C-alpha cells in the first residue's frame, strides 16, 4: 500500500504518460488515433495506476486529517522545526498554556514532547480536495466511454428515431423520436438589386439597390417598402408594404412559388434580380421531441446552442441541398454519462484551490523549555508564520487576549 501511495510512483506515472502521448500527438498513426492509441490497454493501464495512486493518497490524507493521533502528529518535531519565529514564555506551565490557547478558540492536541497548536485547519483539506477532484474527473472520463456520438441528415418536416454511430458503424436508437419542424440558414444582410416590373408588359420601371432592413419608395401614392428578409437559397424576398405610416401587409415572391397574393396590385411586380455572395451567420432549426406520438418538448437548435433531452445533446452541424435541390440539415447526437462527474470535479477543484490558498494552515509545537515554555512554528506549513499570529497565541498564553483568530 505504501508503494501505491508514493510520490515517486505518481511522478513516474506522470512522466511516462507525457512521454507516451508524444507519438500519439506528433506522428501519423492512421485512422482512429484516439481509439487505437489513447484507448490502447497499455496507455489505459498507466491511467489505471495513476487512479489507484491518487485514491490511496486521498484515503491516507483523509485518515490523517480525521484521526490526528498524537503519536503521529509531529514525528519530525525535533528535527524539522523552524527556529525562525521561536518564542519563549517564562513562568507558565505547558499544560496550562495549552488550555488557555484552546479556550481562545484555537485547536490544540497532544503530541510527542508537548502539544500541537493548529490554526486554519480547514486549509489542510485543500490538497485533499484537489486530489479528489482529479479522481472524480478521471472517473467521469471513464464513465463517458459508455456514451456515444452519432450523426444524421434530415429534411424539414421529417422524423427519425435513430442516428448513425460511427464507432459502431451502425444505426443507434435514440430512445425518442425527433421531428424537424423547420430549418433555416441565416445570413448577414445581403445587398441585392430589386427590379420594379410592369406586370402587363414586363418592362422594368426602375431598379433599387438595397438590403435587409432598408426602405425604398414605390411608384404608388405615398407607397414605401421595407426589406424584411431575403433568402438566397430560395431566392425568397419578403417586403413590408406601407402607405405613408400604415402597414398594408407582406409582399412575398420566391423562385419556386412566384408572387404570392399580397397588398400590391398585380400590375406591379417586385423581383430580386442580382445579389452579392451571401455570408452565413447562423443555422437555425425548430424541432419537436416525441415519445409515444406525444410531443414532450419543442426546442430551437442553433450553432453553439444545442438542444438537450434525457442526457442527449443535439447539435446543429451543417446543411446542404440534394441532387433534386431539396434542403436538408445535419445534426450530431452526443450522450456523455460522465458529464455530471466532470463538472462536479471542476467545481471541486476550484473549491480546493480556494481553500488551499485562502485558508493557510499553520502549526506550532508547544513544549517545555527550561523554567518556561517554547512556541515553535513547524516548517512545511505554509512557510513563514506571520508575527501577528505568533503574538496572538502568546497573548492567549499570557491570558490577556480574547476571541477567535481572524
C-alpha positions in Angstrom: 0.0 0.0 0.0 2.9 2.4 0.7 4.2 1.8 -2.8 0.9 2.6 -4.5 0.6 5.9 -2.5 4.1 7.1 -3.0 5.1 10.4 -4.6 7.7 8.5 -6.7 5.1 6.4 -8.3 2.9 9.5 -9.1 5.8 11.3 -10.7 6.9 8.3 -12.6 3.4 7.7 -14.0 3.0 11.4 -15.0 6.4 11.3 -16.8 5.5 8.0 -18.6 2.1 9.4 -19.6 3.7 12.5 -21.0 6.3 10.5 -22.9 3.7 8.1 -24.2 1.5 10.9 -25.5 4.3 12.2 -27.7 3.9 9.7 -30.6 0.2 9.8 -30.4 0.3 13.6 -30.8 3.1 14.1 -33.3 3.1 11.0 -35.6 0.6 9.8 -38.1 -0.8 6.5 -36.7 -3.6 6.2 -39.2 -7.4 6.4 -38.7 -8.8 6.0 -35.2 -6.0 7.8 -33.4 -8.0 8.2 -30.2 -9.4 4.6 -30.2 -6.2 2.9 -31.4 -3.7 4.8 -29.3 -5.1 6.6 -26.3 -7.5 3.7 -25.6 -4.8 1.1 -26.0 -4.6 -1.2 -23.0 -1.0 -0.2 -22.3 -1.9 3.5 -22.3 -5.0 2.9 -20.2 -3.0 0.8 -17.7 -0.9 3.9 -16.9 -4.0 5.8 -16.1 -5.4 3.0 -14.0 -2.2 3.0 -11.9 -2.4 6.8 -11.6 -6.0 6.4 -10.5 -5.0 3.9 -7.8 -2.1 6.1 -6.7 -4.4 9.1 -6.3 -7.1 7.1 -4.5 -4.5 5.7 -1.9 -3.2 9.2 -1.3 -6.7 10.6 -0.7 -7.5 7.8 1.8 -4.3 8.3 3.7 -4.8 12.0 3.7 -8.4 11.8 5.0 -7.4 9.3 7.6 -4.6 11.6 8.8 -6.9 14.7 8.8 -9.7 12.9 10.7 -7.6 10.9 13.1 -4.8 13.3 14.2 -3.3 10.8 16.5 -0.9 12.5 18.9 1.9 9.9 18.3 1.8 10.7 14.6 1.0 14.4 14.7 4.7 15.5 14.7 7.0 12.6 14.0 9.6 15.1 12.9 9.0 17.7 15.6 12.6 17.9 16.9 14.3 17.6 13.6 12.1 19.7 11.3 11.0 22.7 13.3 11.8 26.2 12.1 13.8 28.1 14.7 12.6 31.3 13.0 9.7 32.7 15.0 10.5 30.7 18.1 9.0 32.5 21.2 9.8 31.7 24.8 7.3 32.4 27.6 8.6 32.1 31.2 6.6 31.2 34.3 3.8 29.3 32.5 3.2 25.6 32.7 2.9 23.9 29.3 -0.4 22.2 30.2 -1.9 25.5 31.4 -0.7 27.3 28.3 -2.4 24.6 26.1 -5.7 25.1 27.9 -5.6 28.9 27.6 -4.9 28.6 23.8 -7.7 26.2 23.4 -10.0 28.4 25.4 -9.2 31.2 22.9 -10.7 29.1 20.0 -7.5 27.6 18.6 -7.2 23.8 18.2 -4.7 22.1 20.5 -3.9 18.4 20.6 -1.3 16.3 22.5 2.0 15.4 20.7 5.4 14.0 21.5 7.2 16.4 23.7 4.3 18.7 24.2 1.2 19.9 22.3 0.4 20.8 18.7 -1.2 24.2 18.2 -3.0 24.3 14.8 -4.8 27.2 13.0 -6.6 27.3 9.7 -7.3 23.6 9.9 -9.8 23.8 7.0 -6.9 24.8 4.8 -5.3 21.5 5.4 -8.1 19.9 3.4 -7.2 21.9 0.3 -4.7 19.4 -1.3 -7.1 16.5 -0.4 -10.0 18.2 -2.2 -7.8 18.9 -5.2 -6.7 15.2 -5.4 -10.4 14.2 -5.0 -11.4 16.4 -7.9 -8.8 14.8 -10.1 -10.1 11.4 -9.2 -13.7 12.5 -10.0 -12.5 13.9 -13.3 -10.8 10.6 -14.2 -14.0 8.7 -13.2 -16.1 11.0 -15.3 -13.8 10.5 -18.3 -14.0 6.7 -17.8 -17.8 6.8 -17.5 -18.0 8.8 -20.7 -16.9 5.8 -22.6 -20.4 4.4 -22.1 -21.8 7.3 -24.2 -21.8 7.8 -27.9 -21.6 10.3 -30.8 -23.9 9.8 -33.8 -24.8 11.9 -36.8 -27.8 12.3 -39.1 -29.1 14.4 -42.0 -32.8 15.3 -42.0 -35.2 17.0 -44.4 -37.6 19.6 -42.9 -40.9 18.0 -41.7 -39.2 14.6 -41.5 -38.8 12.4 -38.3 -36.3 9.9 -37.0 -35.7 7.6 -34.1 -32.1 6.7 -34.9 -28.8 8.1 -35.9 -25.5 6.6 -37.3 -22.9 5.7 -34.7 -19.5 5.9 -36.4 -17.8 3.9 -33.7 -20.2 1.0 -34.1 -20.5 1.6 -37.9 -24.3 1.0 -37.4 -27.5 2.8 -36.7 -28.2 3.5 -33.0 -31.6 4.0 -31.4 -32.0 7.4 -29.8 -34.8 6.5 -27.3 -37.1 9.2 -28.7 -38.5 10.5 -31.9 -37.1 13.7 -33.4 -39.1 15.8 -35.8 -37.5 18.7 -37.8 -40.3 21.2 -38.0 -38.3 24.0 -39.7 -34.8 24.7 -40.8 -33.3 27.9 -42.0 -29.8 29.2 -42.7 -29.4 32.8 -41.6 -27.2 35.2 -43.4 -25.7 38.6 -42.8 -27.7 41.4 -44.6 -27.2 40.8 -48.3 -27.0 43.6 -50.8 -29.5 42.9 -53.7 -31.0 44.6 -56.7 -34.8 44.7 -56.9 -36.5 45.3 -60.2 -39.9 47.0 -60.3 -41.6 45.4 -63.2 -44.8 46.4 -65.0 -46.8 43.2 -64.8 -48.7 43.5 -68.1 -45.8 44.5 -70.4 -42.9 43.0 -68.4 -41.0 46.2 -68.8 -38.6 47.3 -65.9 -39.9 50.5 -64.4 -36.9 51.1 -62.1 -34.3 49.3 -60.0 -33.4 49.6 -56.3 -30.1 48.6 -54.7 -31.0 47.7 -51.1 -30.6 45.1 -48.3 -32.5 43.7 -45.3 -33.7 46.5 -43.1 -33.6 49.2 -45.8 -36.6 51.2 -47.1 -37.3 52.4 -50.6 -40.1 54.2 -52.4 -42.7 52.6 -54.6 -44.4 54.1 -57.7 -47.6 54.4 -55.8 -49.2 57.3 -53.9 -47.2 57.6 -50.7 -46.1 54.0 -51.2 -43.0 52.6 -49.4 -41.4 49.2 -48.8 -39.2 47.7 -46.2 -36.9 44.7 -46.9 -37.7 42.2 -44.2 -36.0 39.1 -45.4 -34.1 37.7 -48.4 -33.1 34.0 -48.6 -30.6 33.3 -51.4 -31.3 29.5 -51.3 -34.9 30.0 -52.3 -34.5 33.5 -53.8 -37.3 34.4 -51.4 -37.9 38.1 -50.9 -40.3 39.4 -48.2 -41.2 43.1 -48.1 -43.5 45.0 -45.7 -45.7 47.4 -47.8 -46.7 50.8 -46.4 -48.9 53.7 -47.4 -47.3 56.5 -45.5 -47.2 55.1 -42.0 -49.9 52.5 -42.4 -48.7 48.9 -43.0 -50.7 47.3 -45.7 -49.3 43.8 -45.5 -46.4 41.5 -46.7 -45.3 41.1 -50.2 -43.6 37.7 -50.9 -42.0 36.3 -54.0 -39.8 33.2 -54.5 -38.2 31.2 -57.3 -40.5 28.2 -56.6 -43.8 29.8 -55.8 -43.6 33.1 -57.7 -45.6 36.0 -56.5 -48.0 35.2 -53.6 -51.2 37.2 -53.2 -50.4 40.4 -51.3 -51.1 44.1 -50.8 -49.7 45.3 -54.2 -51.7 45.5 -57.4 -51.0 42.6 -59.8 -49.6 45.0 -62.4 -46.6 45.8 -60.2 -44.1 43.1 -59.5 -41.0 43.5 -57.3 -38.4 40.8 -58.2 -34.8 40.2 -57.0 -32.5 40.2 -60.0 -29.0 40.2 -58.5 -27.4 39.9 -55.1 -23.9 39.6 -53.6 -22.4 36.3 -52.4 -24.1 35.6 -49.1 -22.1 35.2 -45.8 -23.6 32.6 -43.5 -24.3 34.0 -40.0 -26.2 31.1 -38.2 -28.1 27.9 -38.7 -31.4 27.5 -37.0 -33.7 24.5 -36.6 -37.1 24.2 -34.9 -37.5 20.6 -33.6 -40.1 18.6 -31.7 -39.2 15.6 -29.5 -41.9 13.0 -29.2 -42.5 9.8 -27.2 -45.4 7.5 -28.0 -46.6 10.0 -30.5 -46.9 12.8 -27.9 -44.8 15.9 -28.1 -42.6 16.1 -25.0 -40.5 19.1 -25.9 -40.2 21.8 -28.5 -36.7 23.4 -28.9 -34.7 25.6 -31.1 -31.2 24.5 -32.2 -28.5 26.8 -33.4 -24.7 26.7 -33.7 -23.3 26.8 -30.2 -26.8 26.5 -28.8 -27.7 22.8 -28.8 -30.9 21.1 -27.5 -30.9 18.8 -24.5 -33.2 15.8 -23.8 -32.7 13.0 -21.4 -29.0 13.2 -21.4 -28.7 13.5 -25.2 -27.3 16.7 -26.6 -28.3 17.6 -30.2 -26.0 19.9 -32.1 -26.6 21.7 -35.4 -23.7 20.9 -37.7 -24.3 21.6 -41.4 -26.7 21.9 -44.3 -26.8 21.1 -48.0 -29.0 20.5 -51.0 -29.5 17.1 -52.6 -29.5 16.3 -56.3 -33.1 17.4 -56.6 -32.4 20.7 -54.9 -34.1 19.8 -51.6 -32.6 21.4 -48.5 -31.5 19.2 -45.6 -29.8 19.8 -42.2 -27.1 17.9 -40.4 -27.2 17.0 -36.7 -24.9 15.4 -34.2 -26.2 13.5 -31.2 -23.9 13.2 -28.2 -24.5 11.3 -24.9 -21.9 11.5 -22.2 -23.0 9.9 -18.8 -19.8 11.2 -17.3 -20.5 14.8 -17.9 -22.0 15.5 -14.4 -18.9 14.0 -12.8 -16.6 16.1 -14.9 -18.5 19.3 -14.0 -18.5 18.3 -10.3 -14.8 17.6 -10.4 -14.1 21.0 -12.0 -16.2 22.8 -9.3 -14.5 20.7 -6.5 -11.0 21.6 -7.9 -11.8 25.3 -7.8 -13.1 24.9 -4.2 -10.0 23.0 -3.3 -7.7 25.6 -4.8 -9.5 28.4 -2.9 -9.3 26.5 0.4 -5.7 25.8 -0.2 -4.6 29.3 -1.0 -7.1 31.4 1.0 -7.0 29.5 4.3 -3.4 29.0 5.4 -2.8 26.1 7.7 -0.3 27.0 10.5 1.1 24.5 13.0 3.2 25.2 16.2 4.9 22.9 18.7 4.2 23.9 22.3 6.8 22.4 24.6 8.6 22.9 27.9 11.8 25.0 27.8 13.8 25.4 31.0 11.6 27.2 33.5 9.0 28.2 30.9 7.6 27.0 27.6 8.6 27.4 24.0 6.3 28.0 21.0 8.0 26.8 17.8 6.5 27.2 14.3 6.7 23.9 12.4 8.4 24.0 9.0 6.4 22.9 6.0 3.1 24.5 6.9 2.7 27.5 4.6 6.2 28.9 5.1 7.0 31.7 7.5 4.4 32.2 10.2 3.1 35.8 10.4 4.4 37.6 13.5 0.9 38.9 14.3 -0.4 35.3 14.6 2.5 34.3 16.9 1.9 37.4 19.0 -1.8 36.5 19.3 -1.0 33.0 20.5 1.4 34.4 23.1 -1.3 36.7 24.3 -3.6 33.7 24.8 -0.9 32.0 26.8 -0.4 35.1 28.9 -4.1 35.3 29.5 -4.8 38.8 28.1 -6.3 38.1 24.7 -9.9 37.1 23.8 -11.8 36.0 20.7 -11.0 33.6 17.9 -8.3 34.0 15.2 -9.4 36.1 12.3 
